[in-house]
Structure formats: structure tokens, C-alpha cells
Amino acid sequence: MSEEMGSNQIMFDRSKLLKLIIPVVIEQLLSVTVGMADMIMVSGAGEEAVSGISLVNSISVLLIMMFAALASGGSVVVAQYLGSGNLKKACKAAEQQLLSCVLISLAIMVIALIGNQSILSVIYGSIEQSVMENAVTYFGIVAISFPFLAMYNAGTALFRVMNNAHISMIMSAVMNVINITLNYILIYQFDMGVAGVAYATLVSRVVAAVVLMLQIRNQKLPVHINKYFRLGWDSTMMKNILRIGVPQGLENSMFQIGKLLTQSLISSFGTAAIAANACASTVEMLADIPGSAMGMALVTIVGQCAGAGRYDQARGYTSKLLKITYAFMISLNLVLMFMANNIAGWYKLSELGTNYAVQLIVYHSICSMLIWPLAFTISNVLRSAGDARFTMVTSITSMWVFRIGLAYVIGKYMGLGVLGVWIAMTIDWAVRAVLNVTRFLGHKWETKAVTAREKEVQTA
């Protein structure tokens, strides 16, 4: 990295970048292993158990994204205030971020507990009874963990913004150890099957949330919350958070609704297709880790650069980190392509399910190392600068037209089945990539920061 970057004082030197990026990559890797461990450990109960968990996870991700977006929106505002040097407002934004996450997640938990089987039936229609029974059991238990996961997401986002990403990395490791240990005990020792997987997930999220909430109360941290959890309500600050969080929440929610609709289509192709999609989806998260982790790191980097008005540095860091992202994604996905048969074998699928899974893993890896960073990592850059409305509009439009529309055309009417659904998905990626790169190369996104708007008001 050049020591100039358009300024006499760089905001993130090599040491700061490594301190932020390495823990985030490790954290993302650990978080993916939770899902893979659940699927692999429960696979001994058959494809019906794997399919049931997969169907619920698709819904859970949709619900979780609603409050995860608020955590991200709040962290963007916090990062911008940190970049401008206003620690008091950064702390106030942190409190409002936590409050919004908790309120939304409690509402989602109640809806999930009351709706449970009705929600599953509406989305997936007629599926095998054994698959539905497993899904209902898993959903009813995991829903209780939503508020705790919301607090966990809020806490980790705040620590990353303070460049304390090692805290969230450690907590992710703790969650993994608890989850995998309880999986082993409850599945293999007590023969609890899907219920055991769900209880392990619940306990791990509760422990992680409690520990992080106790830590973020430390008044010596540059960003902290009230030690007695008196968060209050600040309408102005909440508006700033919602201005970024709501568009991102809508974007994420519509994205997950699109995945649910395509999941519903996949469920019509049979249990082998559902199980193969579940297997490939967990590998998909692993394949995208470098891009996802770098996107999370850029929230802190670009957010603080935007708060300080240093868009030259924001562009420089983005360019450098994208090159690193591509290097890692190409290396990782080549390995996954080589191991596709072995990975599919871990899930103990039928022969047909295994063949489907291998197809999906290989196809996804090829597209992931070519397109994914431009489609999603750059979205985080724009969003972190406050340009959340643009990413919302472009992603929702692309999803409905290409991901969903073409999934039915290619998958159902052209007869390519589950592979056709994934082809439509990657076409959606390509469209997003073109739109995001075009926006980034322009300058309109450089006018959207909260701190920039406040300066305009003060000088008006």
C-alpha cells in the first residue's frame, strides 16, 4: 500500500488492515462450519432430516437478515462518526443499533413461534410428511434464539468497527465449540436427531450473546453502550440508522424471499434435489468466505474513510482488497472443485443427490471466483458510504427479473432442474456486478454519508 493514498496520513496502515481482515476471515470460516457441522452430523438420520433443516434455514436466514441489516446499518453510522472523530455520537448510534436489533428480533421470534408449520406450508406447499415434521421441530426451537443472535450480530459489528475484530473471532470460535460439542452429545449420545441440532444452536447463540453484551458495556472502549442497558430512544439517530438499515433490510429480505421462491421450485424436483441443494448451499457459503469477509472489513474501512471525507483512500483500499479477494477466491474454489465428490460424500446423500450436489458445487465455484466479488463485495463499499438505496433498488430489480424469472424458465420449462436454478442465480450476479462497478467508478456515492449531510446542514 502506498504511504500516500492521496493524503499525508493514511487511515489504515498495513498493521491495521491485517488486524481487521485476518480475524474477520477466520470468523467467517468458523461461522460456516456451524452450518456444515449441523448438516453433516444430522445426515445420519437420512435425507429427510437434512432436507427439513435446509428448508428452515432458508426461512431463518430471511428473518435473521431483517435485524442483521439493522446491525450493519448501525455499524456504518458508528464507523462514519468514528471517522469524523465524534465518539459521543458513535456511542449513541451503537445504543440505537442494539435497541433496533432487539425490538425487530423479538417481533420476528413471536411470528415464527406462532406461525411455524403454517409458514412452512405456505412457502413450500406439499412436501413429504417426514420432511415437514423435521422442519417444524427445528423451526420451533431455533426461533427462540433469534433475539440472542440479534444481540450477537450487533455486538460483533460494533467490535469490528472499532477494529477489534479478534473479539468477534473468538466468540465465533466459542459458538462453534459449544455447537459441535452439543451436536455430538445430543445427536449421538441421546439420539435427539433434528431437535438435538436445534438445541445446540440455541445454547451456543445464547452464550455468545450474553458474553458480548457484557463486554460492550466496558466504558473504556471508544464505542460502548450504557452499562445498565438504559438505551433510550433517539429519533434522530434512529433515523440515520434506519436510512441505511431499512434499504439494506429490504434488499436482504427480498434477496432471501427470492431464494425461498427458488427453494420452493427446487422442492418440486424431489427430495434428492432438496438435499443436494442443501449440501451445495453450505459449500457455497464456504466458497464465498474471502469475498464476504472482505466486504465486512470494508464496512469499517470505507465507513471511517467516508466519515473523514477521504474517498480517495476509500477507493484505494477497495482496489487493493478486491485484488486480494480474487487471489483467495480463485485458490479456494479450485480446491473445492477438486474435492467436490468428497464433499458431497460427507452428506450421505443418495446416488442421484450426490450427482446433483457435485454439479452444483463445480458450477458455483467457477462463477464464484469470477463474478462474486464484483456483485457483492463492492455492494458493501457503496452501502458503507451511505449509498444503500442504490444497492437496494438494483439488487431487488435484478433478483426478480433474473434470479427468479429465469429460474422458472431455465429450471422448470427448459428442464435443467436444480442446476437451472443455480444458472439463473449466477446471471443475477453478473447483472449486479455490472451495475455496482459502474456506480463505484462514478462519484455520486461519495455524497451519501451521514456526516456529510450534517456538515451541509450546519453550513446552510
Secondary structure, 3 states (H helix, E strand, C coil): CCCCCCCCCCCCCHHHHHHHHHHHHHHHHHHHHHHHHHHHHHHHHCHHHHHHHHHHHHHHHHHHHHHHHHHHHHHHHHHHHHHHCCHHHHHHHHHHHHHHHHHHHHHHHHHHHHHHHHHHHHHHCCCCHHHHHHHHHHHHHHHHHHHHHHHHHHHHHHHHHCCCHHHHHHHHHHHHHHHHHHHHHHHHHCCCHHHHHHHHHHHHHHHHHHHHHHHCCCCCCCCCCCCCCCCCCCHHHHHHHHHHHHHHHHHHHHHHHHHHHHHHHHHCCCHHHHHHHHHHHHHHHHHCHHHHHHHHHHHHHHHHHHHCCCHHHHHHHHHHHHHHHHHHHHHHHHHHHHCHHHHHHHCCCCHHHHHHHHHHHHHHHHHHHHHHHHHHHHHHHHHHCCCHHHHHHHHHHHHHHHHHHHHHHHHHHCCCHHHHHHHHHHHHHHHHHHHHHHHHHCCHHHHCCHHHHHHHHHHC
